[in-house]
Amino acid sequence: MFKDCTFIGTAEPTTLARSPKNGASTYPYAEAVLLNCTLSGILPEGWSAADEGGKVRFWEYQSRNPDGSPVDVSKRSPLSRQLDEKKDAKLIADYSNPAFVLDGWSRS
């Protein structure tokens, strides 16, 4: 989970995350959630290959360009999802809470 972060692509535009096949192994459980992040040098599809039969969560909410304008997400991978401010309000609030993301763990 990334909140209020900046992602800068490499020398060539890149993707945010992928769930690769590594030899005979796959990674069917992948999660990357971006909330209010700034993206630069990221390909229009945003997300790369994933195990389509798995439980992949490539979610974004309010991704922005460096100038503050909204990222054009019209070409995002069909495996990804744009979170909706109203419909996904609880999900956005949960993922904004470190205790939720870390399954109850906190610094004492």
Summary of the structure (lengths in Angstrom):
residues: 108
radius of gyration: 14.5
end to end distance: 21.1
largest distance: 42.9
contacts: 273
relative contact order: 0.20
helix: 10%
strand: 31%
